[in-house]
């Protein structure tokens, strides 16, 4: 089985242009491909995980990845999957986020000895002259056709800014630039990027001829991965300072039964033969599958030592009700009012809920909060500072635990 067939078997491929040529390139290890990452935060998150794993798989098969950091497109913001316009970032924020991305990507991609490249589209996009761009690229884009793209249709009801409308042109120009100057002959992205990617392929063919060796492929789970990377308390980050290895492990340990084998197939590097044997697993065996998924992905992101610690801590948590590496929030004097702190405030401060309203529903309506194994249903409950001298653990639902201490 070639790497292209493996990607298909793992359920990663949704749509592809020039499939025979793509298969030939990838299986022969002759693809120089890129995936773009806009630096909208100072850490990659689970929504990027699919793309990083794909790059690792293809590189191990002899292909050359180009990690394209959107230092230029970050000034505009991708409207795909958005109901409102992204916040404008300063050049300093964008550069800082780009630097953070490179460090994290190095855990997945080998950038040594020219085996992979990391480039920033700010290097060419910020140098473009507006009039020259209109004359060079503008004639190759139909506004009518652009407006039919799903990424724009979703925004038309609330209003699409002219700033965001240019994003497709910028992304298309990225592929043109990479094809011309870096030998990039293939682009990958999520199915929410399909229209933008087709625009890049079309731009190259219009400018350089229909026989230009440019082709695109789109992955099934990049956009779904963004949804998987969200919890009630926010994004699941790859930075251990934003999402601890324990929390990262717990996130994957708690995936739905219906999703666990799909995630193992798509995201882990376990052999397909081994995964196929799990297809018949059910009941308690699915918990074993969830442990396998959580361990493999935590090992990939944070290393085997942290994965082992997270797994042992999680098992101790369920078996004994305590764990050394449980996520912890340290409370300061400023967190207390007249010597006490409310349960709702604790839930929000620990990241278990996003707002007091959500916390109140969790306590009173769902009755899903316990403190030191004692269920609490009164949202007005508060605790004195003395309560935190000993172990103080809040349990949300059946599987989320959080410890509070005094700073």
Buried (B, 14 or more C-beta within 10 A) or exposed (E): EBBBEBBBBBEBBBBBBBEEBBBBBBBBBEBBBBBBBBBBBBBBBBBBBBBBBBBBBBBEBBBBBBBBBBBBBBBBBBBBBBEEBBEEBEEEBBBBBBEBBBEBBBBBBEBEEEEBBBBBBBEBBEEBEEEEBEEBBEEBBEEEEBEEBEBBEBBEEEEBEEBBBBBBBBBBBBBBBBBBEBEBBBBBBBBBBBBBBBBBBBBBBBBBEEEBBBBBBBBBBBBBBBEBBEBEBEBBBBBBEBBBBBBBBBBBBBBEEEBBBBBBBBBBEBEEEEBEEBEEBEEEEBBEBBBBBBBBBBBBBBBEEBBBBBBEBBEBBEEEEEBEBBBBBEBEEEBBEEEBBBBBBBBBBBBBBBEBEBBBBBBBEEEBBBBEEEEBEEBEBBBEBEBBEEEBBBBBBEEBBBBBEBE
